[in-house]
């Protein structure tokens, strides 16, 4: 085909760094702080919350929480759960999945899309309320807990100007109620 090697040392192979990131679960903290600045409740990692979206630098974010329903945006269906809400610099609290009888919103309801919608609006992070009603919360909680412990592998050496890690947490409905009442 006439292709010329352009890889390492004139070969067709190119090396690149991989970074393995593992959360030290015992040091993970998620605290609810009241208006007066005092800690109202410390959440237990793995039981009260699970986290994703961290890298080898971790993150330390303090921000208010704003509830945005399912956190969906879909121009075709004229749905915008963010309409009229200021979420810049705040954690966005969203319900898992999509509203019943709205399968047309399935694409907008993925966690990646919900994260994208929050990031585009300047949110500090995303907190997803797992859906006990669909029976997915136990299975998903176990999956995320396992992922927290085994870590992840990503391309290292990022590109200059890459965005910082976007924190994501997953909580049960009871924890979400506490978040909104503090």
C-alpha positions in Angstrom: 0.0 0.0 0.0 3.1 2.2 0.1 2.7 3.3 3.7 5.8 4.6 5.4 6.5 3.9 9.1 6.0 6.9 11.3 6.2 5.3 14.7 9.0 5.0 17.3 12.4 4.5 15.8 11.0 4.5 12.3 8.7 1.6 13.0 4.9 1.2 12.7 4.6 1.0 16.5 4.1 4.0 18.8 4.4 3.9 22.6 2.2 6.0 24.9 1.8 6.2 28.6 -1.1 4.7 30.5 -2.1 6.0 34.0 -3.7 3.7 36.5 -5.8 5.5 39.0 -7.1 3.9 42.1 -9.3 5.5 44.7 -8.2 5.0 48.3 -11.7 4.4 49.5 -10.9 4.9 53.2 -9.7 8.5 52.5 -12.7 9.4 50.3 -14.9 12.0 51.9 -18.3 13.5 51.1 -19.6 15.8 53.8 -22.9 17.7 54.0 -22.2 21.2 55.3 -25.0 23.4 56.6 -25.5 27.1 55.9 -23.5 28.0 59.0 -20.5 26.1 57.8 -20.7 23.2 60.3 -20.7 19.6 59.0 -24.2 18.3 59.2 -23.4 14.7 58.2 -20.4 12.8 56.8 -21.3 10.2 54.3 -19.7 6.7 54.2 -17.9 5.8 50.9 -19.3 2.7 49.3 -22.4 2.8 51.5 -23.8 6.3 51.3 -22.0 7.3 48.1 -19.9 6.1 45.2 -17.6 8.3 43.1 -16.4 8.3 39.6 -14.6 10.9 37.4 -11.5 11.2 39.5 -7.9 11.1 38.2 -4.5 10.7 39.9 -4.8 14.2 41.3 -8.2 13.6 42.9 -10.5 16.5 43.6 -11.6 18.7 46.5 -14.7 20.6 45.7 -17.1 22.5 48.0 -20.2 23.8 46.3 -24.0 24.2 46.9 -26.3 21.6 45.3 -29.1 22.3 42.8 -31.7 19.8 41.8 -32.5 19.6 38.1 -34.9 16.7 37.7 -33.5 14.1 35.4 -30.9 16.6 34.0 -32.1 16.2 30.4 -31.7 18.5 27.5 -33.3 17.5 24.1 -34.1 20.2 21.6 -36.2 17.9 19.4 -38.5 17.2 22.3 -38.3 20.7 23.7 -37.0 19.4 27.0 -34.6 21.4 29.1 -34.4 20.5 32.8 -31.9 23.4 33.2 -34.3 26.1 32.0 -34.3 29.0 34.4 -31.7 27.4 36.8 -28.3 28.8 37.6 -25.9 25.8 38.1 -22.6 27.5 37.5 -20.1 26.5 40.2 -22.7 24.2 41.9 -23.2 20.4 42.1 -26.0 19.3 39.9 -28.3 16.7 41.5 -30.1 14.5 38.9 -32.4 11.5 38.9 -31.0 8.4 37.3 -32.6 7.4 34.0 -35.5 9.1 32.3 -39.1 10.0 33.1 -41.6 7.1 32.6 -43.3 7.0 29.2 -40.5 9.1 27.6 -38.4 6.6 25.8 -37.8 9.3 23.2 -35.4 10.8 25.7 -33.3 7.7 26.1 -30.3 9.2 24.3 -30.3 12.3 26.5 -30.5 10.2 29.6 -27.1 8.5 29.5 -24.7 9.4 32.2 -22.3 10.8 29.6 -24.9 13.1 28.2 -26.0 14.2 31.7 -22.4 15.0 32.6 -22.0 16.9 29.3 -25.1 19.0 30.0 -23.9 19.9 33.5 -20.3 20.7 32.3 -21.6 22.9 29.5 -23.5 25.0 32.1 -20.5 25.4 34.4 -21.5 22.9 37.1 -18.9 21.9 39.7 -19.9 18.3 39.5 -22.7 15.8 39.0 -24.5 13.8 41.7 -26.9 11.1 40.4 -29.7 9.7 42.5 -29.8 5.9 41.8 -33.3 4.6 40.9 -34.4 2.1 43.5 -37.8 1.8 41.8 -36.3 0.2 38.7 -34.3 -2.2 40.9 -31.0 -0.9 39.4 -29.5 0.8 42.4 -28.2 -2.3 44.2 -26.6 -3.7 41.0 -25.2 -0.3 40.0 -24.0 0.5 43.5 -22.1 -2.8 43.5 -20.6 -2.1 40.1 -19.4 1.4 41.0 -18.1 0.2 44.4 -16.1 -2.4 42.6 -14.9 0.1 40.0 -13.8 2.5 42.8 -11.7 -0.2 44.4 -10.1 -1.6 41.2 -9.5 1.8 39.6 -9.2 2.8 36.0 -6.6 3.1 33.3 -6.5 6.1 31.0 -4.1 7.7 28.5 -1.4 9.6 30.4 0.4 12.7 29.6 -2.8 14.5 28.6 -3.0 17.2 26.0 -2.1 20.8 27.0 -5.4 22.6 27.7 -7.3 19.4 28.7 -10.2 20.1 31.0 -9.9 19.1 34.7 -11.6 16.0 36.0 -15.3 16.4 36.5 -16.4 14.8 39.8 -19.4 12.4 39.7 -21.0 10.9 42.7 -23.9 8.4 43.0 -26.2 8.4 46.0 -29.4 6.7 47.1 -32.7 8.6 47.4 -32.4 9.0 51.2 -29.0 10.6 50.9 -30.4 12.9 48.1 -33.2 14.0 50.4 -30.6 14.8 53.1 -28.6 16.8 50.6 -31.5 19.0 49.7 -32.5 19.6 53.3 -29.2 20.7 54.6 
